Amino acid sequence: MPASSHFLVPTARTSALFLARALVNSTKTSCPLTFFSVPRQPVTTTFHTRFFAVSPMTMTKPHILLLGEIRHAKSEWEALSDVATLSVCDSANREEFIKDLKGKYSDIVAVYRTFPSVAITGRFDAELLKEFPSTFKYICHNGAGYDQIDVAPCTDRGIHISNCPSTVDDATADVNMFLILGALRNFNDAMVNLRKGNWNAGVPLSNDPDGKVLGILGMGGIGRALKKRAEAFGMTVQYYNRKELSPELAAGAKYVSFDELLATSDVLSLNLPLNPNTRHTINKEAFEKMKDGIIIVNTARGAVMDEAALVDALASGKVKNAGLDVFEAEPKIHPGLMSNEKVILLPHMGTLTYETQKKMEVQVLDNIRAALTTAKLNTIVPEQAGLQ
Amino acid sequence: MTKPHVLLLGEIVHAKDEWEALSDIATLSVCDSPTEEDFIKDLAGKYSDIAAVYHTHYSGPAGVIDKDVIGALPPSLKFICHNGAGYDMINVNACAEKGILVSNTPGTVDDATADVNMFLILGALREFNLSMTTLRKGNWNKGVPLAHDPEGKVLGILGMGGIGRAVKRRAEGFGMITQYHNRKPLSDEMAAGAKYVGFDELLATSDVISLNLPLNAHTRHIINKESFAKMKDGVIITNTARGAVIDEQALVDALESGKVRCAGLDVFEAEPEIHPGLIANEKVILLPHVGTRTYETQKKMEIQVIENVRSAITEAKLLTLVPEHVHLV
């Protein structure tokens, strides 16, 4: 049996020693491969459970499951069949999915999951995660925001998660800048007025972005991509982030405290992830600290802001206008926003372009390939960065 | 020694103090003629000694300065200082023949207009009008197709004046590559890396075409059925210049055929009337000529006109002469 041919499947990054240790220490079977001569060494649990070489006896490839759809990178998905057995989840709902996890999906190693697939499986919470087989190690998520997944129970179970940073940056920042312009310039009012046949009758003057202070809450890839755009419109950028950025990354943006960001920004852009710490970061108390007539823009997650408090702040004039791509309970939107013709609202269009959707799908597939062949994700989520 | 007489045609909203301050060097009047006919009469009466006019494109008398109005202007009138970058409503040739010089407001309009322009480019590339409308109908993003990123796309700017160059700076922040066509190629410094191409090449090779040229006899309907035929399939068109540089019917036809995938327009041929084919199209993103309608920019423009008036009165020269009159001084 040409066992050695199996072990050429992993990428070149996998060291021969790495392979040999797995072989020698595998509990599956004794292996006839003897050209490596390595001392027997105890293997750490992490190492043993991370590595998925093909089994020398059964020649089975790791089983991976697609939750949701791949629309643009179909050939890249199919190409994974050189290192994995591919299944597309056909469970009708969460209950059936849980059954299938004990049945036909009981040996899966990784999932490719999409944002819309939550409609089938529900959130990846502790309740669902405990139903996954012990073989299961990787959740490769298509999206920058992964708040549909509870990270702590994954970490507890040795499940690692990747998301899609950077591929989302430009498209999301484009939406973000569109909303900043739309809110500062009152364009929704103007567009609606025109479509009603009233041209610009009654449409008041608005404000230029030039010279205004843009406060970015969350200076990750999207926040930094936004800064670049905003500066082309003459805006001055300041930011608050968990940690101050290096001067190189900050590229001239001023680091301020959260309270100073609220108090001194003319436009506040929300570009932070949603997690238990950031839910309702922008709430009634936060609005009180802001400048009168501030503009609010959100392309992150609806729930980083208390939507009812935003509606109140718009009604009082504390917030002059808002541009939103995300909502707390989307697709439901607070009626106080729907009835407001000044606010400019998009239905979570952040990355919905052919070019970006393809880039993201490829990024997820690359993460899967990396996980299977090197036992490391390319873009593991920040909370788990220390685990690899 | 009487001070020169300056007449305001229209309203000053933001720079009232600066206008009043002109009274140190001029006598100021605000036109109160009820009709065009009355105004023509007044030009022979109470306005017969005016030296300069602060002109706005308003709905009152001489909002449009045509040959009839020019014919009635008194010989003392030497300067028309217009509030607006576009001055197609003033017959500048007839003014020149009568020895009247005209100024407009370049520069001050650039940023605000380019902001609208970039909003329309994004809105058209990303087809945001459809998604905004779908949301407002209560349908979230149901049926809304994927669209396209600006990154890496070629933006063709027709008319590389102050506004065109301001659009380029913004577009580059979104990863677009800029090329332009202009009456004359710009210096390397002004072009700042944008490639100069012939008109036909601009049409044939641009993914997005932005119209940033003035309206005059040469540029009317410069974008017409023949132009559309030369463009890439699925091109995006944006216009913040003047509606009539595009044949609006031809645009509607091109949208229908898919030659033009989407359009973003702030101006229309017969505004405030809009071709019904555009109103019926939920993808196109339409604004009602809001180009410079901000407090900050409106004030800057008013001050620029007032400064032109001051220069006209005190030094007999305008600061921002329209291009057609530059050779006259």
Interface residues (C-beta under 8 A of the other chain):
Chain A: D170 A171 D174 V175 M177 F178 L181 G182 R185 F187 N188 A190 M191 N193 L194 R195 W199 N200 V203 L205 S206 N207 D208 P209 D210 G211 K228 R229 E231 A232 F233 G234 E330 P331 I333 M338 I344 L345 L346 P347 H348 M349 L352 T353 Y354 E355 T356 Q357
Chain B: D111 A112 D115 V116 M118 F119 L122 G123 R126 F128 N129 S131 M132 T134 L135 R136 G138 W140 N141 V144 L146 A147 H148 D149 P150 E151 G152 R169 R170 E172 G173 F174 G175 E271 P272 I274 I279 I285 L286 L287 P288 H289 V290 R293 T294 Y295 E296 T297 Q298
